[in-house]
Amino acid sequence: MTGAPAPAVRQPERIELAPGLEVSRLVTGLWQVADIERKQGPLDPGVAAGHLAAYAQAGFTSFDMADHYGSAEIIAGALRAAGTHRIQTFTKWCPQPGEMTRAVVREGIGRSLERLRTSRIDLLQFHWWTF
């Protein structure tokens, strides 16, 4: 062994969605968390965040989830709190059918902000039952 440097790892292409929001061209979906937890019970957020860190290390830093994908938001929040990778979180908010008031909106968004351990959600999709 000559101590030659390791070959550079090619990082995936990134796209600027909006000023200040650059994302991986490939977004990692976390819907499987709900299926896994339905069968096996809650995942350990720290352990699961460690698995997401491997994606982030490879340059896949954009994660898609929803408020009803089991503990997906909590896991992404644990990864964010570790501070080792800058990640982008895209989540969906699916409120219960009913009247849409300011209080309902604040509660729903506040819950996701808390789980994601952030003061700002990068991208929020709003799924409302009243069409």
C-alpha positions in Angstrom: 0.0 0.0 0.0 1.4 3.3 -1.0 -1.0 5.5 1.0 -2.6 6.9 -2.2 -5.7 9.0 -1.6 -9.0 7.2 -1.9 -10.8 7.9 -5.1 -13.3 10.8 -4.9 -16.9 9.7 -4.4 -19.1 11.1 -7.1 -21.9 13.2 -5.5 -25.4 13.1 -7.0 -26.6 16.0 -9.0 -28.4 18.8 -7.0 -31.1 21.1 -8.2 -32.2 24.5 -6.9 -35.9 24.4 -6.3 -36.1 27.9 -4.9 -33.6 30.5 -3.7 -31.8 28.8 -0.8 -33.3 25.4 -1.3 -31.0 23.1 -3.2 -32.0 19.4 -3.1 -30.7 16.0 -4.2 -32.0 15.1 -7.6 -33.1 11.8 -6.0 -35.4 12.2 -2.9 -35.4 9.4 -0.4 -38.9 8.4 0.7 -39.6 7.3 4.2 -43.1 5.9 3.8 -41.7 2.4 4.6 -41.3 3.5 8.2 -45.0 3.3 8.8 -45.2 -0.3 7.4 -42.2 -1.4 9.4 -43.6 0.1 12.6 -47.0 -1.4 12.0 -45.4 -4.9 11.9 -42.5 -4.5 14.4 -43.4 -1.6 16.7 -41.6 1.8 16.9 -38.1 2.2 15.5 -35.3 3.6 17.7 -34.9 7.2 16.3 -31.2 7.3 16.9 -30.5 4.0 15.2 -32.8 4.8 12.3 -31.2 8.3 11.9 -27.9 6.6 11.6 -29.2 4.7 8.6 -30.4 7.9 7.1 -26.9 9.4 7.7 -25.5 6.9 5.3 -27.7 8.3 2.6 -26.7 11.9 3.5 -23.0 10.9 3.5 -23.4 9.7 -0.1 -25.0 13.1 -1.0 -28.7 12.0 -0.9 -29.7 14.7 1.6 -33.4 15.2 0.7 -36.0 13.1 2.5 -39.7 12.9 1.9 -42.1 11.9 4.6 -45.5 12.7 6.1 -47.0 13.3 9.5 -48.7 9.9 9.3 -45.6 7.9 8.2 -45.0 6.4 11.6 -42.1 8.1 13.3 -40.5 9.3 10.0 -40.5 13.0 11.0 -39.0 12.0 14.4 -36.2 10.0 12.7 -35.4 12.8 10.3 -35.4 15.2 13.3 -32.9 13.0 15.1 -30.6 13.1 12.0 -31.0 16.9 11.9 -30.2 17.2 15.6 -27.0 15.2 15.2 -25.8 18.1 13.1 -23.4 16.0 11.0 -25.3 16.6 7.7 -27.4 19.4 6.3 -30.6 17.7 5.1 -33.8 18.9 3.4 -37.1 17.6 4.8 -40.2 17.4 2.7 -43.3 16.5 4.7 -47.0 16.2 4.1 -49.6 17.4 6.5 -52.9 15.5 6.4 -55.3 17.0 9.0 -58.4 15.2 10.1 -61.5 16.0 8.1 -63.2 19.1 9.5 -63.1 22.8 9.8 -59.7 24.4 8.8 -59.0 27.1 11.3 -55.8 29.0 12.2 -55.6 26.9 15.4 -55.8 23.7 13.5 -53.1 24.8 11.1 -50.8 26.1 13.9 -51.2 22.8 15.8 -50.5 20.6 12.8 -47.5 22.6 11.5 -46.2 23.0 15.1 -46.2 19.2 15.6 -44.2 18.7 12.4 -41.7 21.4 13.3 -41.2 19.9 16.8 -40.7 16.4 15.4 -38.3 17.6 12.7 -36.4 19.7 15.3 -36.4 22.8 13.1 -37.9 26.2 12.9 -38.7 25.9 9.2 -40.0 23.1 7.0 -38.2 23.0 3.7 -41.2 21.8 1.7 -44.7 21.1 3.0 -47.5 19.4 1.0 -51.0 20.0 2.3 -53.4 17.2 1.9 -56.9 18.3 2.9 -60.0 16.1 2.8 -62.3 18.9 1.7 -62.0 19.4 -2.0 
